[in-house]
Amino acid sequence: MAIPGLIIDVDSEVPVYRQIADGIQAATADGRLSRGDRLPPTRDLARSLQVNRNTVVAAYDLLAATGFVHGRTGRGTYLASEPAARDLPAPANAGTADGHGEEWFSAFSQTVDGPGVDRLLSAYQLATADEGISFAGSYPDRELLPAGVFLKSIKAAMKEEGAALLAYGPTAGYPALRNTLAEEMTRKGSEIRGSQILITNGAQQGLELVFRTFLDPGDTAIVEDPTYTGALSVLGSLRAKTVGVPMDEQGIRPDLLEAALIRHRPQLIYLQPTFQNPTTAVMPESRRREVLALAIRYGCPVVEDDWAGDLRFEGKEIPTLHALDHGRHVIYLGTFSKKLMPGVRVGWAAAPKEVFRRLVALKQISDCGTSPILQAGLQRYLAAGCLRPHLKRVRAEYRNRRDLMLESMSRYFPGKVRWTTPPGGLFLWVRLPKGLDSGELFVAARRKGVLFSRGDLFHVDGQGPGATGSNTLRLTYSSASPEQIDLGIRTLGDLIRSRWSESPHDGGEPLVEAVPIL
Ligand SMILES: Cc1ncc(COP(=O)(O)O)c(C=O)c1O
């Protein structure tokens, strides 16, 4: 029996019992646990976290000392129905590795307190780690970044506009770039003007600004389950209640979405209709229309994250939700990170007028605007027609790498492993037979110099052994060379085979598991 979202970082400076106590407090604060709830028996929680039972006992004792929990005499431990009488003191031996920093521990806000921060930072470090063979993260190959051409674009912009690009620019962004983006979206069927486009520092900032526009602490967001960890982090930091709706191979399930809309009355729905991260699912047009109709019926805004737009290398483009909806109820997020270069940190949000005004206000609060010189360089790059040949090249390359990865998987993975064949994007999604744990595989693979993203980390309701998705993983093909793909997949195949022969398993499950959790 686990506590949703609670995982332990064994490398953390914070003692494990303290991580557990902090995690229970955090879960109570953001609604994963409710006051009055019974906590799991210490033996069960210890088993699910793979820690000593005494460690859990120590965590419960600590919480009991502050009045956060009560009733520890054989009949179970319950969260107190009132807020705790005293705050939990700072961890005794917590601090930075050099022994400094303890004095800060009582100063932090709830957003950055507790073990969640270590977990978040280690996930991002892993995504960008420059070690061994990495199928983790989701980004373009460095070799494919257009350094030379972009340098020329920046120089041309500076030559024309000089010091103006070194001053503050308009908060909403460089006007010519906003117009170019609106024209491109219009070409794809959207009704949008440059005046409704806000330039952001990547889609990540777009997510934060849009979520902040609609969510107060305790409000509810509906997301596909599993979904992008960066979106879950923003929702967590805003103290929103996140409701995950299961998917099938066509994306979020409309029947369960409707049930969630009725039950939770959310403030927004966050969706990635194309090459969903992490499952790679693509919503067909009919499903997109169905989902939109539900959102409109229940009066709930939709946030469409089109992070891998333009990275389709097979099949026909499907209209975005924004295009299908004529931009009335959908706020669209785009980015140049995946199709061009993440380092320029340019993304955009397209929104109805009234939403747009609020987004600009939050953007001003957040950072006073995205770098004018980078936006101007990007605009020159686009105006010179450089994106089209670049996309042609990267699509061909990614298709090739996807095929290599599929071939290697067919060769080296046992027959009962299932995976997707995405028609675009940067990665594929793998399901191991039940009984095999991707967390364990991760530790063993890392020792052999191979990294990937564990599937459980993308789920709303829990991480660690036995959690939803603990037999899934995401493998990115875009940033590994053909040789690395073959060697890395062979290494994973060997490890899976050796675990396969040791573990009890039932095998042969469908790739997308739809578990009603509402
Ligand atoms: C689904 C999804 N949305 C948004 C982002 C944020 O990307 P960026 O801020 O680089 O545009 C990512 C990055 O991996 C992503 O996978």
The ligand as an ORCA input file, in Angstrom:
! r2SCAN-3c Opt
* xyz 0 1
  C       5.029     17.640    -23.598
  C       6.000     18.753    -23.397
  N       5.532     19.998    -23.238
  C       6.349     21.033    -23.037
  C       7.713     20.856    -22.980
  C       8.568     22.055    -22.697
  O       9.449     22.332    -23.717
  P      10.171     23.713    -23.926
  O       9.977     24.539    -22.694
  O      11.603     23.396    -24.166
  O       9.507     24.347    -25.097
  C       8.249     19.578    -23.107
  C       9.689     19.338    -23.005
  O      10.173     18.241    -22.970
  C       7.363     18.498    -23.343
  O       7.815     17.251    -23.477
*
